[in-house]
Every structure is written in C-alpha cells, then in structure tokens.
Amino acid sequence: MKKLIITLSAAALAAGGLTGCANMSETQRDTGTGAAIGAVAGAVIGMATAGGHSGRSAATGAAVGAAVGAGGGYLWSQHMQQQKAAMEQATRGTGVGVSQTADNQLKLDIPSDVSFDVGRADIKRNMAPVLDRLAASLTQHPVTTVKIIGHTDSTGSDSINEPLSVNRAAATRDYLVARGVGGSRIAIDGRGARQPVADNATAGGRAMNRRVEIFIGEAAR
C-alpha cells in the first residue's frame, strides 16, 4: 500500500515537472497533472473507505481518480453558475445549502427538516418545491449529470441505516425522473451513518446527519 502511494506521489511530482515543458500545450499539461494528482487522491480515498481491502480499493481509487483527473473532471460553466443562482433563489430560507465544490460540482445539502422524517424515505412536502425547481433546471441543462447520496444518523444498526440511506437517494431520484429528468443521468448511493457532519450524541447533531446530498456536474471536454 505504501509503495503504491509513494509511486503515485512520484507520478504527481513528475507531472508537475512536465508543466514546464515547452512542447506541451496547456491542455496537455493540465491533463497530465490532473491524472497524476487524481490518482493519488483516489488512492487515498479508496484506502480510507476500504474496510479490509485497502490495497485493492486504493488501486481502484487511483484508477478512477486518474480517469477523472485526465478527463478534466468538471467544468464550472456559465450554465452551472446559472443553475447555482437559480437554486440559491429557490432554496432561500429553507435551510438547504447550495455551494460549489472544489471539483466544480454544484452541491445541494438538504437537511432532515426539509428532506425526510426519522426512519422514512418518503419525500416530505417542503422538499417538493426544491426538487421541482431542481428538475426544471436539470431539464434546461441536459449535459449535466447528477449524483444523489443519502445519509442517516447513527440510531439503529447498519443493516437498517445502509438500505435506508439508499432508499432516500432512490426516492429523490424517482421524484426527479417523474418530472422529466432522464434516469440515465442520475446515479445514487447511500452512506448510512458512515459520514456524519455533526455529533450523533445530541438530537441536533443527529438531525444534521440525516440528510441528502445532490451533486450536479458538467463534464469537462
């Protein structure tokens, strides 16, 4: 595992050195650097989330990271900025967080008081207008892709929380699809209670951890 990270780190440094080559275009330099850095980041993430298969997951993460890095990742275009502005307006006062991620995706962080009741995967009434506006924005910008990730608090066992988090993501996807967003554009995942953003020891913290995250990206070409 250490050898893999060292090798990938060396590749990242080498790619950084290539940025000074006069023969390379700006696109080529960015692609090479992005691939190497993406590989290192992917390996680290893969190792951290691997459970008992850190070596295998690191290698997989490296490959995925390199592909994203080399492919240019995501592009923050004028369309993306317009979608961000539209969602900020649509969610104002609701508690939904709207932000641009470090890799140029639009992120909607939908807390439990807007998204789902405890132990449930049914779309709540006050979440519907947010998703309606999101669906309208997505149909106007068909080049974007969507990933929906469901989360739970630590109440209950993994055997309950894992499928519940996936079901919340699936319910969100199905709502968007029913309003005209192509299902092939949407990927879903559930993280159970594995990625808390607050302390599960308090009621307020558990409420913050029961959430849905929606990531919207426009692939760079």
BANU-840161 format. One line per 3 residues: number of its first residue (from 1); their letters; for each residue x, y, z of C-alpha. Coordinates in steps of 0.2 Angstrom, whole numbers. Layout:
<recs>
NUM	A	X,Y,Z ~ ...;
</recs>
This chain:
<recs>
1	MKK	0,0,0 ~ 14,12,5 ~ 23,8,-11;
4	LII	8,12,-21 ~ 6,29,-13 ~ 24,33,-15;
7	TLS	24,28,-33 ~ 8,38,-37 ~ 15,53,-27;
10	AAA	31,52,-38 ~ 20,52,-53 ~ 11,68,-47;
13	LAA	28,77,-44 ~ 34,71,-61 ~ 18,78,-69;
16	GGL	20,94,-60 ~ 38,95,-68 ~ 31,92,-85;
19	TGC	21,108,-84 ~ 37,117,-89 ~ 40,108,-105;
22	ANM	39,120,-119 ~ 32,107,-132 ~ 16,104,-122;
25	SET	0,113,-124 ~ -9,120,-109 ~ -22,106,-111;
28	QRD	-9,93,-111 ~ -1,99,-96 ~ -17,101,-86;
31	TGT	-22,83,-92 ~ -6,75,-86 ~ -5,84,-70;
34	GAA	-24,81,-66 ~ -22,62,-70 ~ -7,60,-58;
37	IGA	-15,71,-44 ~ -32,62,-46 ~ -23,45,-45;
40	VAG	-15,50,-28 ~ -31,57,-21 ~ -41,42,-27;
43	AVI	-29,30,-19 ~ -30,39,-3 ~ -49,40,-3;
46	GMA	-50,22,-8 ~ -39,16,6 ~ -48,27,19;
49	TAG	-65,19,14 ~ -59,2,10 ~ -63,-8,26;
52	GHS	-52,-24,25 ~ -47,-21,7 ~ -36,-6,7;
55	GRS	-24,-11,-6 ~ -37,-16,-18 ~ -48,-1,-15;
58	AAT	-33,10,-16 ~ -29,4,-33 ~ -47,6,-39;
61	GAA	-47,23,-32 ~ -31,28,-41 ~ -38,22,-57;
64	VGA	-54,31,-55 ~ -45,47,-49 ~ -33,46,-64;
67	AVG	-48,45,-76 ~ -57,60,-68 ~ -41,70,-67;
70	AGG	-36,66,-85 ~ -53,68,-92 ~ -53,86,-85;
73	GYL	-66,82,-71 ~ -80,95,-70 ~ -82,112,-79;
76	WSQ	-89,127,-70 ~ -98,135,-85 ~ -110,149,-86;
79	HMQ	-124,136,-86 ~ -118,129,-70 ~ -117,147,-62;
82	QQK	-135,150,-68 ~ -140,134,-60 ~ -132,139,-44;
85	AAM	-140,156,-44 ~ -157,148,-48 ~ -156,135,-34;
88	EQA	-150,148,-21 ~ -166,158,-25 ~ -177,143,-25;
91	TRG	-170,137,-8 ~ -168,154,1 ~ -175,152,19;
94	TGV	-177,133,18 ~ -161,128,26 ~ -154,119,11;
97	GVS	-136,123,7 ~ -131,127,-10 ~ -112,128,-14;
100	QTA	-99,125,-27 ~ -87,111,-23 ~ -68,111,-25;
103	DNQ	-70,100,-41 ~ -83,111,-49 ~ -99,102,-45;
106	LKL	-115,111,-38 ~ -119,103,-22 ~ -136,104,-13;
109	DIP	-136,99,5 ~ -154,95,11 ~ -156,93,29;
112	SDV	-168,82,38 ~ -181,95,42 ~ -183,98,23;
115	SFD	-180,80,17 ~ -185,65,27 ~ -193,60,43;
118	VGR	-184,49,55 ~ -183,31,48 ~ -193,36,32;
121	ADI	-189,38,14 ~ -204,47,9 ~ -202,64,1;
124	KRN	-208,77,13 ~ -220,91,7 ~ -207,105,10;
127	MAP	-194,96,0 ~ -205,95,-16 ~ -204,113,-21;
130	VLD	-185,112,-20 ~ -185,96,-31 ~ -197,104,-43;
133	RLA	-186,119,-46 ~ -171,107,-47 ~ -180,96,-60;
136	ASL	-184,111,-71 ~ -166,117,-70 ~ -159,100,-75;
139	TQH	-171,98,-90 ~ -165,115,-96 ~ -147,109,-95;
142	PVT	-146,91,-101 ~ -127,90,-102 ~ -126,89,-83;
145	TVK	-126,73,-73 ~ -132,70,-55 ~ -127,60,-40;
148	IIG	-138,59,-25 ~ -131,52,-9 ~ -142,48,6;
151	HTD	-136,48,24 ~ -143,43,41 ~ -139,46,59;
154	STG	-131,33,70 ~ -148,27,78 ~ -151,9,73;
157	SDS	-140,-4,65 ~ -130,-4,49 ~ -142,-16,42;
160	INE	-156,-3,44 ~ -146,13,40 ~ -137,7,24;
163	PLS	-153,2,15 ~ -162,17,22 ~ -149,29,15;
166	VNR	-150,21,-2 ~ -169,22,-2 ~ -169,40,2;
169	AAA	-157,43,-13 ~ -168,32,-24 ~ -184,42,-18;
172	TRD	-176,58,-23 ~ -170,51,-40 ~ -188,44,-44;
175	YLV	-196,61,-40 ~ -184,70,-52 ~ -187,57,-65;
178	ARG	-206,59,-63 ~ -203,77,-68 ~ -194,74,-84;
181	VGG	-176,71,-79 ~ -168,57,-88 ~ -165,42,-76;
184	SRI	-148,38,-85 ~ -141,55,-79 ~ -144,51,-61;
187	AID	-133,40,-50 ~ -137,36,-32 ~ -128,30,-17;
190	GRG	-131,28,2 ~ -118,30,15 ~ -128,25,30;
193	ARQ	-121,33,46 ~ -103,32,40 ~ -101,51,35;
196	PVA	-108,61,49 ~ -106,80,49 ~ -111,83,67;
199	DNA	-111,74,84 ~ -123,59,84 ~ -123,61,103;
202	TAG	-135,75,103 ~ -153,77,95 ~ -147,92,85;
205	GRA	-132,83,78 ~ -142,68,73 ~ -154,79,64;
208	MNR	-140,87,54 ~ -133,70,49 ~ -150,64,42;
211	RVE	-148,72,25 ~ -147,70,7 ~ -133,77,-4;
214	IFI	-136,81,-23 ~ -121,84,-34 ~ -123,91,-51;
217	GEA	-108,91,-63 ~ -105,96,-81 ~ -90,85,-88;
220	AR	-76,95,-95 ~ -72,91,-113;
</recs>
